[in-house]
């Protein structure tokens, strides 16, 4: 299966990406860092940093989160200490869920 040339994103997703990009740009400017300095700290190119700041959905989530973390931009409304607790809670909850979800094989005959 080939990758589609373009992908459509919902308005909510697009708005969230642009907001996170704006928060990153604002934090970089407030910190008085040039794009080149931040890109070097993050280990990415300036072009990729520009794409992150524009809210480009093609950027790796790891890169976006790393840049946000370097600047102190909060992710998922959790401070770093609380993030570890939420991660542990999530892992415990996942342990109780089935490993996979399978499509229904057929209609259940429940007429007695």
C-alpha positions in Angstrom: 0.0 0.0 0.0 1.5 3.3 -1.0 1.5 6.4 1.1 -1.0 9.0 0.2 0.4 12.2 -1.4 -1.5 14.5 1.0 -3.3 13.8 4.2 -6.3 15.7 5.5 -6.3 16.7 9.2 -9.3 17.9 11.2 -9.6 21.5 12.2 -9.0 20.6 15.8 -5.7 18.8 15.0 -4.6 21.7 12.8 -5.4 24.3 15.4 -3.6 22.3 18.2 -0.5 22.0 16.0 -0.5 25.7 15.2 -1.0 26.5 18.9 1.9 24.3 20.0 4.1 25.8 17.3 3.1 29.3 18.4 3.9 28.5 22.1 7.3 27.1 21.0 8.1 30.2 19.0 6.9 32.5 21.9 9.1 30.6 24.4 12.1 30.7 22.1 11.7 34.4 21.6 11.2 35.0 25.3 14.3 33.0 26.0 16.2 35.2 23.5 17.4 32.2 21.5 17.9 32.4 17.8 16.5 29.6 15.6 20.0 28.5 14.9 20.9 28.2 18.6 17.7 26.2 19.5 18.1 24.0 16.5 21.7 23.2 17.5 20.6 22.4 21.1 17.8 20.1 19.8 20.1 18.5 17.3 17.9 19.4 14.3 18.1 21.7 11.3 16.8 25.3 11.3 14.4 24.4 8.6 12.9 21.6 10.7 12.6 24.0 13.6 10.8 26.5 11.4 8.3 23.7 10.4 7.8 22.9 14.1 7.0 26.6 14.8 4.6 26.7 11.9 2.7 23.7 13.2 3.6 21.4 10.3 1.9 18.0 10.9 4.7 16.2 9.1 7.2 16.8 11.9 8.1 13.9 14.1 6.3 14.1 17.5 9.5 13.3 19.2 11.2 16.3 17.7 8.3 18.6 18.6 8.2 17.3 22.2 12.0 17.6 22.5 11.9 21.3 21.4 9.0 22.0 23.7 10.8 20.4 26.6 14.0 22.3 26.0 12.0 25.6 26.2 9.9 24.6 29.1 6.6 24.5 27.1 4.2 22.4 29.1 3.0 19.2 27.4 -0.4 17.6 28.1 -1.0 20.1 31.0 1.3 18.2 33.3 4.4 19.4 35.1 7.5 17.1 34.9 6.8 15.6 38.3 3.2 14.9 37.6 4.0 13.5 34.2 5.8 10.5 35.7 2.8 9.8 37.9 0.4 10.0 35.0 2.7 7.7 32.9 2.7 5.1 35.7 -1.1 5.3 36.0 -1.4 4.9 32.3 0.9 1.8 32.2 -1.1 0.2 35.1 -4.4 0.8 33.2 -3.0 -0.6 30.0 -1.9 -3.7 31.8 -5.6 -4.4 32.6 -6.7 -4.0 29.0 -6.5 -6.7 26.3 -3.4 -6.6 24.1 -5.3 -6.4 20.9 -8.8 -5.7 19.7 -10.1 -8.0 16.9 -13.0 -7.2 14.6 -16.2 -9.1 15.3 -16.3 -12.4 13.4 -20.0 -12.5 13.0 -23.3 -11.7 14.5 -24.1 -13.3 17.8 -27.1 -15.5 17.7 -28.9 -14.8 20.9 -32.5 -15.7 20.1 -33.4 -18.5 22.5 
